[in-house]
Amino acid sequence: MAVLERLRSDHAPALLAFERENRGYFAASVPDRGDAYFTDFAERHRALLDEQGTGAIHFHVLVGEGGEILGRFNLVDVADGGAELGYRVAEKATGRGVATAGVREVCRLAREEYGLSRLTAVTTLDNEGSRAVLGRVGFGAVGAVTIDGRPGISYEADLGELVALAS
């Protein structure tokens, strides 16, 4: 059984392995992180943890039974009761409801632990899996966007309404 955990320093080796193993898979639907991301991973990880300590971001990893990372679920740009949701799931974990369960759980945490009332998210039009996850969880499409030169959709969710949907 996988568990969603708040990002910690000891997640770094498994998180780096997750990003390396899935780099090509992720690059098919989201902009590639670039070589510097991997070269400077340890420094970046520490900086993210420092920023998380300020409350400006909330990063989470979905940890499998063997300690491997199966996904990331992040809340960034936290301000005025809202944040932007971003997530990615390992290729080997797709099609099993992992993304939907992770997004639902991070929405619960956003509301109950971080006091947020709304979330936004964006995805490219060709990322049908991500669009389906956001729709299943209760995010509504609100407009067209461009993501790294590709057409996309912006979504919003009122976390109070998501509670009503989950009941």
Buried (B, 14 or more C-beta within 10 A) or exposed (E): EBEBEEBEEEBBEBBBEBBEBBBEBBEEBBEEBEEEEEEEBEEBBEEBBEEBEEEEBBBBBBBBEEEBBBBBBBBBEBEEEBBBBBBBBBEBBBEEEBBBBBBBBBBBBBBEEBEBBBBBBBBBEEBEBBBEBBEBBBBEEEEEBEBEEBEBBBBBBBBEEBBEEEE
